[in-house]
Amino acid sequence: MIFIKFFKDEKYLIGFEIKGHANFKTNKKLIEDKILCSSVSMLAQSTLYGIGEVLKYSPRYEVESGFVKCDISHLEDEQKLNCQVLLKTMEVTINKLLEVENYSKYMSLVD
């Protein structure tokens, strides 16, 4: 199961954390497992690259197998505001993935 959490302060999305793997149970579903895990991973890493490489900010982050975390809580308000398009696009895309048939069995938003 992939667990996804978004962090917010009073005004802004300020980060996210993703843990786990989809772990489809049958060999037939192995390709879907890889697609879902890769999709979530690429979305998270693209968001990190956008913040770090495009906006030239320094998010606090950690990337390991089955784990990605991003934190922009230390940035100035204007920088946080500039990150919102990336973070909210990620949030919307995760919600769209959850609408795909069967994907909600293998990934979940947590509070």
N, C-alpha and C positions, 0 to 999 in steps of 0.2 A: 504494500500500500504506500502511495506517495501522500505525504502530509504537507500541506502548504499553509503558511501563516503570513499575513500581511500585518505590519506594524504601523500605527498611526499616532500622531501627536494631536494637539488641539486643532491644527489646520491642515496637516499634510500626511500623505503616505510617507513614511520614513524608512521603510525597509521591508524585507521579506526573509523567510526561512523555508527551505524545502528539504524534507528528509524522506529517505526510503526509496523503494523501487516498486514498480507496478506489480510484479510477481503474478502474472497470469498463470493459472494452474495447469494448463494443458500444453503440450508441444505445439498443437495447432495454433495456439494463441501466442507463441513465442515471438512471431514477427510483430504482432500488435503490441506486445510488451515492449519490445525494443523501440517501436515507433513512439509510443506514449512517453517512455522514459527519455528518449532523445528529444522529443518535442518540448517537454517541460525543462530539460536541462539547457537546450539551446535558447529558449525564451529567457531563462534566468541569466545565462551568460551574456546574451545580447543586451539585456538591460544593464548589466554591470559594465559591459564595454561602452555602451552609450553614455553612461555617467562618467566613466573614467577616461575613455579615449576621445569621445566627441565633445562632451561638455568640459573636459579637462578638470574634473573634480576628483577628490580622493575619497571614495566610499570606503568604509571599513567592510571587509568581506572575507569570507572563508569558502573555499571550494575543495571538496573531497569526494570520493566515490559515494554516491547516495546522499550527498549533503551540500547545499549551497546556502549561504547567508549573506545578506547585504544590509548595511546600516548607514543611513545618511543623517542620523539625528544630530551629529556634531557640526553639520554644515550651517552656514548662514541662511536666514529665511529666504533671501532671494535665490540662493542656490537650490534650496529645497523646492521652491516654486518651479524653477527650471527643470527639475527632475520629475515633476509630476506627469508630464506627457508620457515619459518612459514607464514609470511605475504604474500609472493608471492603465496604459495600454497592456502591460503585462497582466494586471488584475482582470481586465475585460477578457483577454485571451484565455486565461485560466478558467474563467467562468464559462466561456464558450466551449472549451474542451470538456468541462463537466457536463455539458448538454449532449455531447456525443454519446450515442447508445453504448452502454456498458462501461464507459470510461469512469463514471462515478463509482463503480464498484472497486476501482483500483487507485483512485485519488480522492482526496478530501480536503476541503478548507477547514482549518481549525481556528478557534478564537484564542 
